[in-house]
Amino acid sequence: MVLRTVLFLITNLAVVATISLLLWLGVATGWLPPDLPLIPLLIGSFGWGVVGSWISLQVSRQSAIQAMGVQLVDGREGASALWLVETVARLANKAELPMPEVGVYASPEWNAFATGASPEGALVAVSSGILEGMPQAELEAVLAHEMSHVGNGDMVTMALLQGVINAFVMFLARAIALLLPRRSDDQGRQPPPISALIWPLELLLGIAGSLVTAWFSRHREFRADAGAARLTAAGAMVGALQLLGQTQDLLEPRDGTALASFKIAGPPSLLGLFASHPPLEQRIAALQELQSANPSTP
């Protein structure tokens, strides 16, 4: 995670330096007015985006526990909890990852999620519905999917990516508001204040930015599915996704919507470009293709 964070900071500095150079050239060539504080605005926006995403990442595990009502388990709570902890431990050992905290949250939905600022501080949690209702072979594949998210550092990447998007939204909304012509109309009415323009611009730019985060979220689901197939079996992961498809009414978006992109499955969406998860059919097809390309894979 340290290397990923350092690369993220270097990338942000490179982006800020590049945009600053372009802004300086714009002022030098007369394309931009020299009296606007665009470069300080740029630096402040990216600083705020980096700090905000870092804080969000650090509190993600505890926030998830509180938001979802997760109860941490160690195996002494009963047979189901013991199986859950032992299975996660076995998968962590196979993936050469630290043992995460394990939790259960009370909900009839069939779902699971992983979160945390690092593999050493990760949390893997499942709903009571999926723990009680899904067969163990398929549930093990679901847990392997979540462990693959931990191993891939997806929680870190998602948080840092959102920080970059937030920084661009903050900067562009204010830069556009500052650069828009501000003249009185024919009746002498004054234009709206800049602050009144920023919120609509942030809304529009935020919607555009969500397309990027949704695309990455869908991409990482395919990677986590492939990781689950390596840790368990492609057939088990296919079976788990098929069962999730049969229980779409139990994929409740009402609770913990902020954690939707971290769960094994999301609710159906009419707006595919904004969906945090690919359609289950596409994920199943990708796993079957992987299985066909590697006949030795169960």
ABEGO torsion letter per residue (X at the ends): XAAAAAAAAAAAAAAAAAAAAAAAAAAAAGABBAABBAAAAAAAAAAAAAAAAAAAAAAAAAAAAAAAGBBBBAGAAEAAAAAAAAAAAAAAAAAGBBBBBBBBBBBABBBBBBBEABAAABBBBBBAAAAAABBAAAAAAAAAAAAAAAAAGAAAAAAAAAAAAAAAAAAAAAAAAAABBBBBBAAGBBBBBAAAAAAAAAAAAAAAAAAAAAAAAAAAAAAAAAAAAAABBAAAAAAAAAAAAAAAAABBAABGAAAAAABABBBBBABAAABABBBAAAAAAAAAAAAAABAABX
